[in-house]
Amino acid sequence: MSSPPENLLTMLELRLLAELGGRLNRHWLVKAKGERKVLRRWSPQPEMSIEYERILMVRFGELGWPVACLDEPVEYDGYLWSLAPFLPGEPMAADNPVELRTRGRLLAQFHADATRIDPMAQRSGWRRCEEILFDPEADRILSENESTWPEEVRIIRWHMDRARLRIDGLNLSDRRGVPIHGDFARWNLLFDRGRLSGLIDFEAAHNDHRVADFALAWRGKYDEVIQGYEEVSPLEPEERATIVPAWWAWLIEGACRDMRNGNLDDGWTVTKLLCRTSAMGPDAKDLP
């Protein structure tokens, strides 16, 4: 679907301006009563997951973050649709040291505010890294696909075993989590005249260890993000030890999901698993 249904636009009194895209949810720029808005078509997911995202954005908006809080969804043509304010601004220049450290500092401030939000139940369909890594289903999926994709399975299993070893004894299940953004990437941070004007795309937000937010902010290579973070909020030794396992767990879960669905990774997951940086400590040099 390249455009929303005309009858929906008429019903909501919207004029279509441009397609904005999206990975899971789809977005269009529209005009509503003279104001620019963003129309979202939600991807199929439980309504409790949608409500989690909407409530979380309201909470962060109340704390002063420039988020585009979503209206209550309406159902049309088999989908749920929401309107949200259009946020001005552009991302900073691609992944330079200034942008990376700025992103890290903002992420630390985001997590500090997350601790002020009343506890929320876990978002439907999401798990913390220790739940992913010690799920016997992952072992079963890898074993079943070993003859089909031997090299991919070998690399994934090596990293899963190493991650399990790294978090063994950390008692992660006893540690309090916080709501994390889930994709604190450059393109989701908008700036207008040097000030943060928009924090967008909460579709991966869920409850987790705060260092799990490094999965797509650090991405196993942007060490300046971690350095900027610690300028605002130093990490505890247990948290630092969890960064790499949390990153690998995110990759492993995706790889196992693809294998379960009969899809061979195009090389992206394995490439990311094999990334090494100095921030990885004892895992910086070891390769399977």
N, C-alpha and C positions, 0 to 999 in steps of 0.2 A: 504494500500500500504506500504510494508516494505522496498522497494527500489525504487529509481527513475527509470523511463523507460530507458532501455538500449539505445534506439535511441536518447533520450535527452542527455545522457552522451556522446554518440559519437558526436552528433552535437556540443556540447559545449567543446569537447576535455577534458573530465573529467574522472578521475579514482576514483571509489568509495572506501573509506577507512573504514567508520564506520557510523552507524546510531546514531544521537545525540538526537532524540526525539523532544518534543515540545508539548505544550498544544493545541494551535489553529493552528499555523504555524508549519510545520514539517521541520526538519533540518538533513542534512547529512554532514559528513566530507569527503571532496574530495581532490584530487590533481589536480591542473591545472598548466601546464607548470612548473612543479617542485616545486610549492608552495602549501601549505595547504590552502584550502578555505572552506567556509561553503556554501552549497547549500540549499536554502530555497524554500519550496513549500508553497505559500501563501494560507491561508484559504480564502474561498469565501467572498469577501467584496467589497464595492465600490472602484473604482480606486482612488478616491479622498482621501479615508482613507489610502490607501497604500502610496500615494504621500505625505500625511501629515507625516507619519512615516519616510519616506526616507529623506524629507527635514529637519525634526527636528534633525535627527541623523547627517546630514551634518553640521547643525548649531552648535551643541554641539561639533562635531569634530573640527570645526574651532576655538572653544573656548578652545581647549586643552584636552577635555575629550577623553579617550581611547575607542571609539566606533567603531564598524565594519560597516562602511557605505555600504549600499546595492547598487549594480548596478541596472540599470533600468531593470524592469522585462521583461521576454520573455514569450510568451504564448505557451504552449504545452500540449496536452492531456487534454484540458479543464481546466488547472490551469495556474497560473502565477508563474514563477520561477525566483529567483535572486541569484547572487553570492555575497559573502562578505568575507573580510579577516578573517582568523582564529586568535582569540585573545588568547594568552597564559595565564596561571595562574589558580589558584584554589580559591574557596571561603574560607573565614576564618572559624575557628572551630565553630561549631553550637551554635549560640545564647548565647554566654557567655557575661558577662558585657563589656569586652573590645571590642568585635565585635559589640555589640549593640550601644555603644556610638560612635564608629568609624563610623558606618552606619549613625547615626543621624547627626554627623558633616559633613559627605560627602553629605548628603541630603540637609543640609542648604547651602553648597557651590554650589550644583547643582541648587537650586532655585535662589541663588544670580545671577548665570550666566543666568538662564532662563529669568530674567528681562532684560537682555541685548539683547535678541532676538527680532527682529521685530515682532509685533503682527501677529498672524496667526488665520485664521478662525477656529472655533471649528471642531474637527475631527468628521466625520460622525458617527452617532450612539451613541454619548456620551453626557452626561448632567452633570451639576453641582448639588450639593446636594439639593439646594433649589428647583430646577426644579423637581427632583425626589420626594421629600417629599410632595410637594404640587400639584402633578399630580393627578387629580380626578380618573384617570384610576386605580391607586393603590387601592383606596377605593372600586372601583367597583369589582376588581379582588378578594380582600379579602372577600367582601360580598358574592360573587358568590361561594366561596369555603369554607365558614364558616361551612356548614353542613358536608362537606366531611372531612375536616381537622380542627376540632374546636380548638384543643389546639395550633396547630401551628399558626393558624390565630389569636388567642387571643394574643399570645406572640408577633407576628409581629406587630399587630395593636397597642399594648401597646407601643412598642418602636417607632413606627411611630408617634404616638400622642405626646410622650415625646420629640422626636427630633423636631417636629414642634414647641412645646412650647419653647424649648431651643433657636431656631434661630429666634423666633418671635421678631421683632423690631431691628434685627441686620442689616437690609438692605443689605443682602448679594448680591443681584443682582446688587448693585451699586459698589461693591468692585471689583477691578481689579484682574483678574486671571493671571496665568502664565502657560506655558507648564509644565506639571508634567510627571514624568516617568510612574507612575501607578502601578509599582510592584518593588519597591526599596527594594527587599528582599535579604537575605544573598547570595543565589545561583546565583543572577544576578550581583554580585560584585566580580570580579576576582582579585587576588593579586599575584604578582610575586616578590619574595625576599622583601616582606614587603611593596611594592608599588602597588597602584591600577593600574592594567594592562588591565582591561576590564570592561565596563559597558554594559550589554547586555539586550536583551528582551524588546524592546520598543512597544510591541504589544498592551499594555494598555495605552500608552501615549496619553494625550489629554489636553485641556485647562481647568483649574479648580483653586479653591483656593489652595494655597500651602499646607495647612494642610490636604487637601484631599489625599495627597501623604502618609499620615500616615496610610491610610486604610490597605495597605499590607506591610508597613514598621514597624508600631507599632502593628497592628493586635489586638488591644484591650487588650494587655497584656505586651508588651515589653517596659515598661516605660523608660528604659535607652535610647531608641532611641530618645524620646522627650527631655530627659535631655541633651544628646549629641548635639542635634539640637540647643537647646537654649544656649549652650556654644558658638556657633558661631553666631546665629541670634535669639535673644529673640522674643517671640511671643507677639503680641498685645492682650489685654483682649478679643476682639471680635474673634480673631483667636483661642485662647484657648477655648473659648466657642463653637467653631464650630467643634473641633476635633471629639467629640463623635457623634454629628449629622451626620457628613460626613461619619464616619465609619458605623454607622447604616444604613444610606441611601444606601451605596454600598451593604450592605447585603440585605436590603429590596428590592432593585431593582432586585437583582438576584432571591430572593424568589418569587416575583410576576411574573417574567418571567417564572420560572419553573411552577408555578401554572397555568399560562395562557396556557402553553404547556401540561398540564395534568400530570406533574411530581411532586411527593411528595419529599420534601427535605429528604435526608438520615439522617438528624440530625445535619449536620455540621453547617448550617446557624443558627438554633436555639441555638446550643451550643455557637457559637460565639456571638450571640446577648446577651446571658446571662453572658458573661465574665465581670468581674468587677475588676478595679484596682484603686489605689489612684489617678492616673492622671485624672480620670473621674470626680473629684470634687463632685458636688451635686448628681451625678448619681452613685457614687461608691458603695452605699449600697442598693439602691432601686431595688427591683425585682418585676416583674409582678405577 
